[in-house]
Amino acid sequence: MKIAVLTGAGVSAESGIKTFRDSDGLWEGHDVMEVASPEGFKRNPEVVLDFYNQRRRQLLTVQPNAAHRVLAALEKTHEVTIITQNVDDLHERAGSTNVIHLHGELLKVRSTFDEDLVLDWKEDLNLGDFCENNHQLRPHIVWFGEMVPMIEVAADVVAQVDSIIIVGTSMQVYPAAGLVQYAKPDAHIYFVDPKPSISESKRITVFTEKASTGVPKVVALLK
């Protein structure tokens, strides 16, 4: 069986990664456009770099949770593609081998001159850290106003699968929210979220709970 898993902040929250929408979330006094837009980076690159340095440091202190591990184990019996809005590497660390990052990756940086020049990066990123062409490096993150380069690849995957598991995302933010529209009419959808934004139907099975308990129940059904 071919399965696409669409994940959002809720799947990593239980590992201790704060979500943008939490009242104590990582915006921490910053307007979103200050730290997640090309204009913000141009205006005050040090603030933006510090913001992502803090997130990168925190990511290196946390571990995958039960939801990540169960999804990775699902590869043993099914063809699984993870399509995540998250920029962490917890799916990979749990063992998932086929992960599409829609919004970029926190542990990578890229050249401000050549966006195809991408480097693995676990340290702080500072002004003066240049690519091989002597241009400033920036976080490898899709900021507001930028294209989502992997969205077409993700849409092609969703169009071919038999089942879709949606975990920890409201599916309200586009373009990711539009991916379900590409699903085959007979593809079943499993939705796991403590506060689900969609209702159960013949085609949709809803688990009103957190990822670490809901995902194992979905996987049990699929087996």
C-alpha positions, 0 to 999 in steps of 0.5 A: 500500500502506498501511504502519504503522511502529512505532518505539521507542528503538532507531531514535533510538539511532544518532543519539546519543539515549540509551535509557532501558534503557542502562546509561549511560542518561538516568535517571542516578541517578533512579528512574523515578518521580522524573522520569516521573510526576505524583507526582514532578513534584508532589514535586520539579518542579525535578528533573523540569524539569531532567531534560527540559531536559537531554534537550531540549538533547541532542535539538537537537544530533543529526540523523536517521539512515539509518533515519529518512530511508529511512522518510520516503522510503517516503512517495513510493511508499506511504501511511505512518504512523509510530507512535512511542514516542519523544518526539524529532522525528527522524522529522519532521526526516527528512521524515515527514509523518504521525507519531503520538507515543504518549508525547508530544513533547519539543519541546512543553510544555503547561499544568498547568491545561489539557492541550489548551493545548500550545506548541512549546518549544525552550528550557529550561522552568523554574519560573515559566514559565506558560501564558496562564492563569497556570498552570505549564507542564510537559513534553508527555510521557505519564508513568507513570500517565497516559492515552495519548491517541493509542493509539486513533488508532494502533489504528485506523491499524494495523487498516487497513494491509497491512504493519507495520514494527516498528523498535527496540522490544521491543514489551513495554511496554503499551499500545503492545505491544498495537497489533499485535493490531489488525492484519488477519490477512493483514497482514505484519509486519517486525521490525527489532532487534539482539535481536529479542523475537519469532521469524520465521514465515510472517507475520513477517520478522525482521531481526536488526540495527540500524535503519540497516541493517535498515530499508533492507532492509525497504523494498527488499522492499516496493518 
